[in-house]
Amino acid sequence: MTNVAIVFHSGYGHTKAIAEAVAKGVEQVAGTKVSLIPAGEAEAREAELTAADAIVFGSPTYMGGISADFAKFKDWTSKIWMARGWQNKLAAGFTVSASWGGDKQGTLHQLFTLAQQHGMLWVGLGLAPGNNHSKGSVDDLNRTGASIGVMAQAHADQGIEGIGQSELRTAELLGQRVAEAAQRWQAAPLAKAA
Ligand SMILES: Cc1cc2nc3c(=O)[nH]c(=O)nc-3n(C[C@H](O)[C@H](O)[C@H](O)COP(=O)(O)O)c2cc1C
């Protein structure tokens, strides 16, 4: 069995909906088990993170970066960092914000840096950018043209119905990619560095 954990914070439900879409994608790969962990529960559910072959990080973009609640989780992981507990696990990330740009890149860079501090290996989105030519549309996959992870857009005045189906499908594909990569990785992992 390959284990994938998704740790996320969501103030108003949008990031949670993206996290659930990532989980759906993971579950499409036979032989994988997914743990959806709200950032506030990470300490109590540390064993699921320890058992994970891959951890996917998700935060809304608040003021151009990760949310304060996700930052609290990030800082808590320093105790795991001290023991190199997540060394050589796979990692990936996603964010959502109201604006199409919205400085989401800043959030993904923070998630990527967190993974690199832990010695994890990053799995990028792996999708061509959508919605960037005259025949493109907001229904395209990867409609914000991300590469590091999912950069979803959700209208500020709506709940999860304001998230496009293309965003949810893009998130599913990230989950599937991470699960497939984790299976390959689990079969032949790197030796742990001292
Ligand atoms: C404190 C705060 C700061 C925000 N900052 C940004 C921002 O920098 N860029 C942006 O496009 N949207 C911003 N938003 C909008 C949220 O990113 C957006 O509503 C997102 O979908 C919220 O996700 P959540 O429902 O999981 O909390 C902000 C919202 C809040 C509450």
The ligand as an SDF file (V2000), in Angstrom:
LIG
                    3D

 31 33  0  0  0  0  0  0  0  0999 V2000
   -6.8870   37.2620    5.0140 C   0  0  0  0  0  0  0  0  0  0  0  0
   -7.1350   37.0530    3.5530 C   0  0  0  0  0  0  0  0  0  0  0  0
   -6.1760   37.4420    2.6470 C   0  0  0  0  0  0  0  0  0  0  0  0
   -6.3730   37.2020    1.2830 C   0  0  0  0  0  0  0  0  0  0  0  0
   -5.3830   37.5490    0.3920 N   0  0  0  0  0  0  0  0  0  0  0  0
   -5.5480   37.2750   -0.9210 C   0  0  0  0  0  0  0  0  0  0  0  0
   -4.4970   37.5310   -1.8440 C   0  0  0  0  0  0  0  0  0  0  0  0
   -3.3890   37.9410   -1.5080 O   0  0  0  0  0  0  0  0  0  0  0  0
   -4.7470   37.2980   -3.1610 N   0  0  0  0  0  0  0  0  0  0  0  0
   -5.9650   36.8410   -3.6100 C   0  0  0  0  0  0  0  0  0  0  0  0
   -6.1430   36.6910   -4.8040 O   0  0  0  0  0  0  0  0  0  0  0  0
   -6.9610   36.5270   -2.7350 N   0  0  0  0  0  0  0  0  0  0  0  0
   -6.7660   36.7220   -1.4150 C   0  0  0  0  0  0  0  0  0  0  0  0
   -7.7480   36.3680   -0.5260 N   0  0  0  0  0  0  0  0  0  0  0  0
   -8.9090   35.5890   -1.0000 C   0  0  0  0  0  0  0  0  0  0  0  0
   -8.6930   34.1020   -0.7080 C   0  0  0  0  0  0  0  0  0  0  0  0
   -7.4250   33.6770   -1.2030 O   0  0  0  0  0  0  0  0  0  0  0  0
   -9.7520   33.2440   -1.3850 C   0  0  0  0  0  0  0  0  0  0  0  0
  -11.0300   33.6440   -0.9380 O   0  0  0  0  0  0  0  0  0  0  0  0
   -9.5520   31.7670   -1.1330 C   0  0  0  0  0  0  0  0  0  0  0  0
  -10.4160   31.0490   -1.9790 O   0  0  0  0  0  0  0  0  0  0  0  0
   -9.7990   31.4120    0.3220 C   0  0  0  0  0  0  0  0  0  0  0  0
   -9.5850   30.0360    0.5070 O   0  0  0  0  0  0  0  0  0  0  0  0
  -10.2390   29.2970    1.7740 P   0  0  0  0  0  0  0  0  0  0  0  0
  -11.7490   29.3150    1.5330 O   0  0  0  0  0  0  0  0  0  0  0  0
   -9.7300   27.9020    1.7300 O   0  0  0  0  0  0  0  0  0  0  0  0
   -9.8380   30.0540    3.0000 O   0  0  0  0  0  0  0  0  0  0  0  0
   -7.5840   36.6090    0.8230 C   0  0  0  0  0  0  0  0  0  0  0  0
   -8.5550   36.2520    1.7660 C   0  0  0  0  0  0  0  0  0  0  0  0
   -8.3430   36.4600    3.1050 C   0  0  0  0  0  0  0  0  0  0  0  0
   -9.4050   36.0240    4.0890 C   0  0  0  0  0  0  0  0  0  0  0  0
  1  2  1  0
  2  3  1  0
  2 30  2  0
  3  4  2  0
  4  5  1  0
  4 28  1  0
  5  6  2  0
  6  7  1  0
  6 13  1  0
  7  8  2  0
  7  9  1  0
  9 10  1  0
 10 11  2  0
 10 12  1  0
 12 13  2  0
 13 14  1  0
 14 15  1  0
 14 28  1  0
 15 16  1  0
 16 17  1  0
 16 18  1  0
 18 19  1  0
 18 20  1  0
 20 21  1  0
 20 22  1  0
 22 23  1  0
 23 24  1  0
 24 25  2  0
 24 26  1  0
 24 27  1  0
 28 29  2  0
 29 30  1  0
 30 31  1  0
M  END
$$$$
